[in-house]
Amino acid sequence: MSTESTGPRPARALLIFVLVIFAIAGCASTQPAGRDLTDQQMVRLLQSALPQGEISDRRGRGLGDQPPSAQLLFESGGHAATVTVKLNRQPLPVPAQYAQCPDTAYHPYSTCTQSTLPGGATLMLDRSPRDEEHPSGPELLSALLTHRDGKQVLVSETGDAALPLTLGHLAGVATATVWNPVLAAMPAPPARPQTGSAPRLTGHEISRIIERLLPRGLRAGQPGGSDGFGHVTADDGHGESLVAANVQQWKPGDPAMAELFKRSPWAPTASPSVPGTSCWRPARRPANAPPAP
């Protein structure tokens, strides 16, 4: 024959209900309240995204200061490093140079990879010397996550000896979901100002043009650049030199361009070979005109 408990069921049920509510409230209190994020909460978010280790020398900046950031000293396995996270929102479209690997023409010691994550975000992982004048010195590791809507998370690590965290660890911190409420609470940046120039050539296009224009006998290498700027290295067999060019495609007849070059011995005119662009021809100048600056 089975037996049943005769204890005070209503009281027990009420106690369980109160404990559940208390547990839920306790869990919710660990999350920052969006726009009310404080300096210390920013530090705790960084600490929660890191693996096990000893933490000290904490400092942070909440949403009251832009951009929000946090920094701490992380120690593990007998090694210590300063770890920093900074959050930002870029105006759209995000310029390539703000989301891609460092240009090796100017940062020759950088070792960097870039990948596209599900959802369209890009993740850049870079290993560079902290001081490029001393490439064999301490390293600077960084992970930069750039979302399609311009939100960015930058995580960096540096120290005077071997570093306790790998690039994989930094990638995990940058892609942690703890940053999503903070990024969502950040105000949208002002739109990029519109200029009178037409869409610019890409760095790849400009570098290819430079290669074609180099004198024979020079070996071109390391092409790179960004929108409106391109470069290559030119080697004559005795060493490399950097050849770079800035290119702008202005709308023919643009008043700003006419004002800028009104004292130039060269004047813009519509390009006969590339519609919508300009080329340059010698301008007719009075004999008594002052020399161009």
C-alpha positions in Angstrom: 0.0 0.0 0.0 1.4 3.4 -1.0 1.6 6.3 1.4 1.4 10.0 0.7 3.0 12.9 2.4 0.8 15.1 4.5 3.3 18.1 4.8 2.2 21.7 4.1 2.2 21.6 0.3 1.1 25.3 -0.1 4.0 26.5 2.0 6.5 24.3 0.2 5.2 25.5 -3.2 5.4 29.1 -2.1 9.0 28.6 -0.9 10.1 27.0 -4.2 8.4 29.9 -6.1 10.2 32.5 -4.1 13.6 30.8 -4.6 13.1 30.6 -8.3 12.2 34.3 -8.5 15.2 35.1 -6.4 17.5 33.1 -8.6 16.1 34.7 -11.8 16.5 38.2 -10.3 20.1 37.4 -9.2 21.0 36.2 -12.8 19.4 39.3 -14.3 21.4 41.7 -12.1 24.7 40.5 -13.5 23.8 42.0 -16.9 24.5 45.7 -17.5 21.4 47.9 -17.9 22.2 49.1 -21.4 22.8 52.9 -21.3 23.5 52.7 -17.6 26.6 50.7 -18.0 29.3 51.8 -15.5 33.0 51.7 -15.6 33.1 48.7 -13.2 30.5 46.8 -15.2 32.6 47.2 -18.3 35.6 45.7 -16.5 33.4 42.8 -15.3 32.2 42.1 -18.8 35.9 41.9 -20.0 36.7 39.6 -17.1 33.8 37.3 -17.8 34.9 36.8 -21.4 38.5 35.8 -20.4 39.6 32.3 -19.5 40.6 31.4 -15.9 43.5 33.5 -14.6 44.5 36.1 -12.0 43.1 39.6 -12.5 44.4 42.8 -11.2 44.9 46.5 -12.0 41.4 47.0 -13.4 40.1 50.1 -15.0 37.2 50.9 -17.3 35.1 53.5 -19.0 31.3 53.0 -19.2 28.8 54.4 -21.7 29.1 57.9 -20.1 32.5 58.1 -21.8 32.9 57.3 -25.5 34.1 54.9 -26.6 33.5 52.5 -23.7 36.6 50.4 -22.8 38.2 48.3 -20.2 41.7 47.3 -19.3 43.2 44.8 -16.8 46.3 42.8 -16.0 45.8 39.1 -16.8 48.2 36.5 -15.3 48.2 32.8 -16.1 50.9 30.1 -16.3 53.5 32.4 -14.9 53.0 35.0 -17.7 51.3 38.4 -17.4 49.9 40.8 -20.0 47.8 43.9 -20.2 44.5 43.1 -22.0 42.3 45.9 -23.4 38.9 46.0 -25.0 37.5 49.0 -26.9 34.0 49.3 -28.4 33.2 51.6 -31.3 30.6 52.4 -34.0 31.8 53.4 -37.4 29.8 55.4 -39.9 28.6 53.5 -42.9 30.1 52.5 -45.2 33.0 51.5 -43.0 36.3 52.4 -44.8 38.4 49.3 -45.6 41.4 50.6 -43.7 39.4 50.7 -40.5 38.5 46.9 -40.7 41.3 45.2 -42.6 44.8 44.0 -41.8 47.6 46.6 -41.5 49.2 47.6 -44.7 52.5 45.7 -44.8 54.1 48.5 -46.8 54.0 50.6 -43.7 53.8 47.8 -41.1 56.3 45.2 -42.6 56.5 43.1 -39.4 52.7 42.5 -39.2 51.4 39.0 -39.4 47.7 39.2 -40.0 44.7 37.1 -41.1 41.2 38.2 -42.0 38.1 36.1 -42.3 34.4 36.6 -42.8 32.1 35.1 -40.1 28.6 33.8 -40.5 26.3 36.8 -40.6 28.8 38.9 -42.5 31.1 40.3 -39.7 34.8 40.4 -40.4 37.4 39.2 -37.9 41.0 40.4 -38.2 43.7 38.8 -36.1 47.1 40.5 -36.0 50.5 39.9 -34.4 52.9 42.8 -34.6 55.8 44.2 -32.6 54.7 46.7 -30.0 57.4 49.1 -31.2 58.1 48.7 -34.9 61.5 50.3 -34.4 62.4 47.3 -32.3 60.8 44.4 -34.2 62.4 41.7 -31.9 60.9 43.3 -28.8 57.6 42.8 -27.0 54.6 41.7 -29.2 51.2 43.3 -29.6 48.4 40.9 -30.4 45.0 42.2 -31.5 41.6 40.9 -32.6 39.2 43.3 -34.4 35.6 42.3 -35.0 33.7 44.6 -37.4 29.9 44.0 -37.9 28.2 44.9 -41.1 26.4 47.8 -39.4 29.6 49.4 -38.3 29.8 48.1 -34.7 33.4 47.2 -33.7 35.1 45.3 -30.9 38.9 45.6 -30.6 40.7 43.4 -28.1 44.5 43.7 -27.6 47.2 42.1 -25.5 50.7 43.1 -24.8 53.4 42.3 -22.3 57.2 42.4 -21.7 57.7 38.6 -22.1 55.7 35.6 -23.3 52.0 36.4 -23.5 49.4 34.2 -21.6 46.7 34.6 -24.2 46.7 33.4 -27.8 45.1 35.0 -30.8 42.4 32.4 -30.5 41.7 33.6 -27.0 41.4 37.2 -28.2 39.1 36.1 -31.0 36.8 34.5 -28.4 36.7 37.7 -26.3 36.0 39.9 -29.4 33.2 37.6 -30.6 31.6 37.1 -27.1 27.9 38.0 -26.9 28.4 40.1 -23.7 29.3 43.1 -25.9 26.1 43.1 -27.9 23.9 45.0 -25.4 26.7 47.6 -25.0 27.1 48.1 -28.7 23.3 48.4 -29.1 23.2 51.1 -26.5 25.9 53.2 -28.1 24.6 56.2 -30.0 24.8 56.0 -33.8 27.7 58.0 -35.3 27.1 61.0 -37.5 26.9 60.2 -41.2 30.1 60.6 -43.2 30.1 64.0 -45.0 29.3 63.8 -48.7 32.0 65.2 -51.0 31.8 66.4 -54.5 34.1 63.6 -55.8 32.9 60.7 -57.8 33.5 57.1 -56.5 37.2 56.5 -56.1 39.4 53.9 -57.6 40.3 51.0 -55.2 43.8 50.5 -53.9 44.1 47.4 -56.0 43.2 49.3 -59.2 45.6 52.1 -58.4 48.5 49.7 -57.6 47.9 47.9 -60.9 48.1 51.2 -62.8 51.4 52.1 -61.0 52.9 48.7 -62.0 52.1 49.4 -65.6 53.6 52.9 -65.5 56.9 51.9 -63.9 60.0 52.0 -66.2 61.3 48.8 -67.6 63.8 47.0 -65.5 62.0 47.7 -62.2 60.4 44.8 -60.3 57.1 45.7 -58.7 55.8 44.0 -55.5 53.7 44.3 -52.4 50.7 46.0 -54.0 48.3 47.5 -51.5 46.3 50.6 -50.5 42.7 51.6 -49.9 40.0 53.6 -51.8 41.7 56.5 -53.5 45.2 55.4 -52.5 47.6 52.7 -53.9 51.2 51.7 -53.7 53.8 49.2 -54.8 57.4 48.6 -54.0 59.9 49.1 -56.9 63.1 47.1 -56.9 66.0 48.0 -59.3 68.2 45.3 -58.0 69.9 47.5 -55.4 67.0 47.8 -52.9 63.3 48.5 -52.7 61.5 51.9 -52.8 57.9 52.7 -52.1 55.9 54.3 -55.0 52.5 55.6 -54.0 49.7 57.6 -55.6 46.6 59.3 -54.4 43.8 59.4 -57.1 40.6 61.3 -57.0 37.8 61.3 -59.7 36.1 64.6 -59.6 33.0 65.5 -61.5 33.9 67.7 -64.5 33.1 71.3 -63.8 33.0 70.9 -60.0 33.4 74.4 -58.6 35.5 73.2 -55.6 38.0 71.7 -58.0 38.2 74.8 -60.1 38.8 76.9 -57.0 41.5 74.5 -55.7 43.5 74.6 -58.9 42.8 78.1 -60.2 46.5 79.0 -59.9 47.8 75.8 -61.2 49.6 75.7 -64.6 47.5 72.6 -65.3 43.8 72.7 -65.7 41.2 69.9 -65.5 39.2 68.9 -68.5 36.8 66.0 -69.2 38.7 62.8 -70.0 38.0 61.7 -73.6 38.7 58.0 -72.7 37.0 57.6 -69.3 33.5 59.2 -69.1 32.8 61.0 -65.9 36.5 61.5 -65.0 39.0 64.3 -65.6 42.4 64.6 -67.0 44.9 67.5 -67.1 46.2 69.8 -69.8 48.4 72.9 -69.7 46.3 75.9 -69.0 46.6 79.1 -71.0 48.1 81.7 -68.7 48.7 85.4 -69.2 52.4 86.2 -69.7 52.4 88.5 -66.6 50.6 85.9 -64.4 52.4 85.1 -61.1 54.1 81.7 -60.9 52.1 78.9 -59.4 52.9 78.1 -55.8 
